Amino acid sequence: MLALYRAATHLLGPFARLYLAGRLARGKEDRARFAERLGRPGRARPEGRLVWVHSASVGESLSILPLVARILETAARPTQVLVTTGTVTSARLMGERLVPGAFHQFAPVDLPGPVQAFLDHWRPDAALWVESEFWPNLLSATHARKIPAALVQGRVSDRSYAAWRRAPGLIRGLLEGFSVCLGQSAEDVLRLRRLGAQMPSCVGNLKFAAAPLPADERELARLRTSFGDRPVWFAASTHPGEEEMTAKVHRALAVRHPRLLTVIAPRHPERGEDVAARLKELGFRLARRRAGETPGAADEVYLADTLGELGLFYRLARVAFIGKSLVPEGGQNPLEAARLGCPILFGPHMTNFVEIAGRLADAGAAIEVANTADLAMTLDRLFGDAQARTRMAVAGENLANAESGALDSVLAALAPLLDGKPHARA
């Protein structure tokens, strides 16, 4: 299966480059750094030991920031960390939030040529794969060079599990190359074992080790003054279709809360123009953060179409709704809101965070809503019950801090790989 995949990607290389060119034209690739996607580096390899951490996108890359920092803090010899991701948004965030000693590059597209060029240049001494980025060419080439590799925060969704079970030989070969395999939950460990991972285990979830999302203190104070005592709720990381649902909820709530302000942060800020146009079509008065606007008394919606400001609005909102959960897309990380003491609501589609969502709900920190009508009724109830909001906030903070030792446990499991001798250059 791997040989067939490699041959197919070799033959389809020109079409893949056309696909990437299309993404570039649509703004989904970084024009200035496009060569990195083809395996051509954006900088020289640093001297000394190099640990490579690969994650897919924003959520995964943010979850490993504490791990990256601790690797650099505890390294026994001069070490730097290369972090690769595949999206423009994650690249921007990594550029802002990586600590000194760590740097970002775009992951190469999974074609034999770019993969070999990437590994020839960077020659990592160890590789950490995050969650579920099982790209066959990139992984198999890493294993073939005998680069010590670990799977961290391993996650296998229902969809991925069903897909990989149709290619058992391929996934088994990829997973067997990890000397350490850490699942995100007990269910992930079970699935990884069934797919062929060697002795997978769960020692803690790094999402519990993340620092609170940052916020500019001066801007936080300014917006608090601007919002005043208006009831504010936050629809965070919304996906297509959810903005219209959020608008419907606002209309239902505004009857009882005429000064209501709804803050919407699309998961992909570049959709801001389209979202704004659609909301205006629906008759909403709104202010756009990207345009430097602050909502006035007549504005109903504040469109937070900027990058990296979820922490600001979780601090400002009375209640937060976690996007990607009213549409069947799997949800977003609710711990980010819990850690900041914001009561949480989410829809029925939290498949990417089943365990965390369940624990938050059981602790009384979150409420699952079935649809927009249920969301509107629950928000209405919480707006009128400050004590209930306080109980949810405290429960969320307590749960978010419950596994503060997860980072130590993960580092201990990775110690043999991270403390190993420098890798012999292939």
C-alpha positions in Angstrom: 0.0 0.0 0.0 2.8 2.4 0.9 4.6 1.7 -2.4 1.4 2.3 -4.3 0.8 5.5 -2.5 4.3 6.7 -3.1 4.0 5.9 -6.8 0.7 7.6 -7.1 1.9 10.8 -5.4 4.9 10.8 -7.7 2.8 10.5 -10.8 0.3 13.0 -9.5 3.0 15.5 -8.5 2.2 18.0 -11.3 -1.5 18.0 -10.4 -0.7 18.5 -6.7 1.4 21.6 -7.6 -1.6 22.9 -9.6 -3.8 22.4 -6.6 -1.3 24.3 -4.4 -1.2 27.1 -7.0 -5.0 27.3 -6.7 -4.7 27.6 -2.9 -2.1 30.3 -3.3 -4.4 32.2 -5.6 -7.2 32.0 -3.0 -5.0 33.2 -0.2 -4.8 29.8 1.5 -1.0 29.6 1.1 1.7 32.2 2.1 3.1 33.6 -1.2 6.3 34.8 0.4 7.0 31.4 1.9 5.4 29.1 -0.7 8.7 27.5 -1.4 8.6 25.9 2.0 5.6 23.8 0.9 7.8 22.4 -1.8 10.6 21.4 0.6 12.8 24.4 0.0 13.8 25.9 3.4 13.2 29.4 4.5 16.3 29.6 6.6 19.5 27.7 7.4 19.5 24.7 9.8 20.8 25.8 13.2 23.8 24.2 14.7 23.4 21.6 17.4 20.5 19.3 18.3 17.2 19.9 16.4 13.8 18.5 17.6 11.1 18.7 15.0 7.5 19.0 16.1 4.8 18.6 13.4 1.2 19.6 14.0 -1.6 20.3 11.5 -3.3 23.6 12.3 -4.1 26.2 14.9 -5.6 24.0 17.7 -2.9 21.4 17.6 0.0 23.8 17.4 -1.3 25.9 20.3 -1.6 22.8 22.4 2.1 22.0 22.1 3.4 25.5 23.0 4.0 24.5 26.6 5.8 21.3 25.5 8.0 23.2 23.1 9.0 25.7 25.9 9.8 22.9 28.4 11.9 21.0 25.8 14.0 24.0 25.4 14.2 24.7 29.2 15.2 21.2 30.1 17.5 20.2 27.2 20.8 18.8 28.4 22.7 20.2 25.4 22.2 23.1 23.0 18.8 22.4 21.3 16.4 24.2 19.0 12.9 23.2 18.0 11.5 23.3 14.5 7.7 23.5 14.5 5.9 22.7 11.2 2.2 23.3 10.4 0.2 23.4 7.1 -2.0 26.5 7.4 -1.4 30.3 7.0 -3.3 31.0 10.2 -1.2 28.6 12.4 2.0 30.0 10.9 1.0 33.5 12.0 0.2 32.4 15.5 3.4 30.4 15.8 5.4 33.4 14.6 3.8 35.4 17.5 3.9 32.8 20.3 6.9 30.5 19.9 9.5 31.1 22.5 13.2 31.9 21.7 14.9 28.8 20.5 11.9 27.6 18.5 11.0 28.6 14.9 8.3 27.8 12.4 8.4 26.4 8.8 5.5 25.2 6.6 5.3 21.4 6.3 6.2 20.1 2.9 3.3 18.8 0.7 3.2 15.0 0.9 5.1 14.3 -2.3 8.3 12.3 -2.5 10.5 15.2 -3.8 9.5 17.9 -1.3 9.6 15.4 1.6 13.1 14.3 0.7 14.3 17.9 0.2 12.8 18.9 3.6 14.5 16.0 5.5 17.8 16.5 3.6 18.0 20.1 4.8 16.7 19.9 8.4 18.1 16.5 9.4 16.1 16.4 12.7 17.5 14.5 15.7 14.0 13.6 16.9 10.5 14.0 15.6 7.2 14.6 17.5 4.0 14.1 15.6 0.9 15.8 17.1 -2.6 14.3 17.0 -3.4 12.7 13.7 -1.2 14.0 10.9 -0.4 10.6 9.4 1.0 11.8 6.0 2.4 8.5 4.5 5.4 9.9 2.5 6.5 12.3 5.3 6.2 9.7 8.0 7.7 6.8 6.1 10.7 8.8 5.0 11.2 9.9 8.6 11.1 6.3 9.8 13.4 5.2 6.9 16.1 7.6 8.1 15.8 6.1 11.6 14.9 9.4 13.1 13.5 8.7 16.6 9.8 9.6 16.5 6.9 9.8 18.9 3.2 10.4 18.5 2.0 13.0 21.0 -1.7 13.7 21.7 -2.6 10.9 19.3 -6.2 11.3 18.3 -8.3 9.0 15.9 -11.7 10.4 15.1 -14.6 8.3 14.1 -14.1 9.3 10.4 -10.3 8.6 10.5 -10.7 5.3 12.3 -13.2 4.1 9.6 -10.9 5.3 6.8 -7.7 3.7 8.2 -9.4 0.4 8.8 -9.8 0.2 5.1 -6.0 0.4 4.7 -4.7 -1.7 7.7 -1.3 -2.5 6.2 -0.5 1.2 5.5 -1.5 2.6 8.9 0.1 -0.2 10.8 3.4 0.4 9.0 3.2 4.1 9.8 2.3 3.7 13.5 4.9 1.0 14.1 7.6 3.6 13.4 6.8 5.5 16.6 9.0 4.4 19.5 6.6 6.3 21.9 2.9 6.5 21.2 0.8 8.7 23.5 -3.0 8.8 23.0 -5.1 11.8 24.0 -7.7 9.6 25.7 -8.4 6.0 26.6 -10.5 5.6 23.5 -7.8 7.0 21.3 -5.3 4.5 22.9 -7.7 1.6 22.1 -8.1 2.7 18.5 -4.3 3.3 18.0 -3.6 -0.2 19.4 -6.2 -1.7 17.0 -4.6 0.1 14.1 -1.2 -1.2 14.9 0.6 1.1 17.3 3.1 -0.5 19.6 2.2 -0.2 23.3 0.2 3.1 23.1 -0.6 4.8 26.4 -2.4 7.9 27.8 -0.3 9.8 30.4 -2.2 13.1 30.2 -3.8 15.6 27.8 -1.6 18.6 26.9 -4.7 20.7 26.3 -5.0 20.8 30.1 -1.4 22.1 30.3 -2.0 25.1 28.0 -1.6 28.6 29.4 -4.7 30.9 29.3 -5.2 32.6 26.0 -3.6 36.0 26.0 -5.4 39.3 25.7 -4.2 42.9 25.4 -4.9 44.4 28.9 -5.4 48.0 27.6 -7.8 46.8 24.8 -9.6 44.6 27.4 -10.2 47.6 29.6 -11.3 49.8 26.7 -13.9 47.3 25.5 -15.2 46.7 29.0 -15.8 50.4 29.3 -17.4 50.5 25.8 -19.6 47.5 26.4 -20.7 48.8 29.8 -23.5 46.7 31.3 -24.8 45.3 27.9 -25.5 41.6 28.0 -22.8 40.1 25.8 -22.4 36.6 24.5 -19.7 35.2 22.3 -20.0 32.8 19.4 -16.4 31.5 19.1 -14.7 29.9 16.2 -17.9 29.6 14.1 -18.0 27.7 10.8 -20.1 28.3 7.7 -23.8 28.1 8.5 -23.3 28.9 12.2 -23.2 32.7 11.7 -26.8 32.5 10.3 -27.7 30.3 13.3 -26.1 32.8 15.7 -28.1 35.6 14.0 -31.3 33.7 14.5 -30.5 33.3 18.2 -29.8 37.0 18.5 -33.2 37.9 17.0 -34.9 35.5 19.5 -33.0 36.9 22.5 -33.3 40.6 21.6 -37.0 40.5 22.3 -36.2 40.1 26.0 -32.7 41.7 26.0 -33.0 44.7 23.7 -29.5 45.9 24.4 -28.0 42.5 23.6 -24.5 42.4 21.9 -23.5 39.3 20.0 -19.8 38.9 19.3 -19.0 36.5 16.5 -15.5 35.2 15.7 -15.3 33.1 12.6 -12.8 30.3 12.9 -11.2 31.5 9.7 -11.0 35.3 9.9 -10.5 35.7 6.2 -14.2 34.9 5.9 -15.0 38.2 7.6 -16.0 40.0 4.5 -18.5 37.4 3.5 -19.9 37.0 7.0 -20.3 40.7 7.3 -22.1 40.9 3.9 -24.4 38.0 4.9 -25.3 39.6 8.3 -26.1 42.9 6.6 -28.4 41.1 4.2 -30.2 39.7 7.2 -30.7 43.3 8.4 -28.1 43.4 11.2 -26.3 46.5 12.3 -22.7 45.5 13.0 -19.2 46.7 13.6 -16.1 44.9 12.3 -13.0 44.6 14.4 -10.7 44.1 11.4 -11.9 47.6 10.2 -10.9 49.1 13.6 -14.6 49.7 14.5 -16.0 49.6 18.1 -19.7 48.7 18.4 -21.9 51.6 19.2 -25.2 51.5 21.1 -27.1 50.8 17.9 -24.9 47.9 16.8 -26.2 44.4 17.4 -23.2 42.3 16.3 -19.5 42.8 16.8 -17.7 40.8 14.1 -14.3 39.8 15.6 -12.7 38.9 12.3 -9.2 39.0 13.6 -6.6 36.5 14.5 -5.6 35.4 18.0 -8.1 37.3 20.0 -10.3 34.6 21.5 -8.8 35.3 24.9 -10.0 38.9 24.7 -13.7 38.0 24.1 -13.8 35.0 26.5 -12.9 37.5 29.2 -15.6 40.0 28.0 -18.5 37.6 27.5 -21.1 36.5 30.0 -21.4 33.2 28.1 -19.6 31.6 25.2 -20.9 29.2 22.6 -18.2 26.9 21.1 -18.5 26.9 17.3 -18.2 24.0 14.8 -20.6 22.1 17.1 -24.1 23.1 15.7 -22.8 21.9 12.3 -21.4 18.3 12.1 -17.8 19.3 12.1 -16.5 18.1 15.5 -16.3 21.2 17.7 -13.4 23.3 19.0 -11.5 23.2 22.2 -13.8 24.3 25.1 -11.0 24.3 27.6 -9.8 27.7 26.3 -13.1 29.2 27.6 -13.2 27.2 30.8 -9.7 28.3 31.7 -10.8 31.9 31.6 -13.9 31.4 33.7 -16.4 31.7 30.9 -19.6 29.6 31.1 -19.7 27.3 28.1 -22.4 26.2 25.7 -21.9 23.8 22.7 -23.9 22.0 20.2 -24.4 18.2 19.7 -21.4 17.8 17.4 -18.3 17.8 19.7 -16.8 14.6 18.3 -13.3 16.0 18.3 -13.5 16.8 22.0 -15.9 14.1 23.3 -14.0 13.4 26.5 -13.3 17.0 27.4 -16.9 18.1 26.5 -18.3 15.3 28.6 -16.2 16.1 31.6 -17.1 19.8 31.4 -20.8 19.0 31.2 -20.6 16.5 34.1 -18.8 19.1 36.2 -21.5 21.7 35.6 -19.2 24.0 33.6 -20.9 23.5 30.2 -24.3 22.8 28.8 -25.0 21.0 25.5 -27.7 22.5 23.4 -29.6 20.6 20.7 -30.3 23.4 18.2 -30.7 27.2 17.8 -34.0 27.3 19.8 -32.4 25.5 22.7 -29.3 27.8 22.5 -31.5 30.8 22.7 -33.5 29.5 25.6 -30.4 28.5 27.5 -28.8 31.9 27.0 -31.9 33.6 28.1 -31.9 31.6 31.3 -28.2 32.2 32.0 -28.5 36.0 31.3 -31.0 36.1 34.1 -29.1 33.9 36.6 -25.7 35.4 37.6 -25.3 32.7 40.3 -25.6 29.9 37.7 -23.0 31.7 35.5 -20.7 31.9 38.5 -21.1 28.3 39.4 -20.3 27.3 35.8 -17.3 29.6 35.7 -15.8 28.2 38.8 -16.4 24.6 37.8 -14.7 25.3 34.4 -11.6 26.8 35.9 -11.3 23.9 38.4 -11.6 21.3 35.7 -9.2 23.1 33.4 -6.6 23.1 36.2 -7.3 19.5 37.3 -4.5 18.0 35.1 -1.8 20.6 35.5 0.7 17.7 35.8 0.0 16.5 32.3 3.0 18.3 30.8 5.4 16.6 33.3 3.9 13.2 32.5 4.3 13.7 28.8 7.8 14.9 29.1 8.8 11.9 31.3 7.4 9.6 28.6 9.3 11.4 25.9 12.6 11.6 27.9 14.3 8.6 26.2 13.7 10.1 22.8 14.5 13.7 23.7 17.6 12.9 25.7 19.0 10.5 23.1 22.3 10.9 21.3 22.4 13.2 18.2 20.9 11.4 15.3 23.4 10.1 12.7 23.0 12.2 9.6 21.4 10.2 6.7 
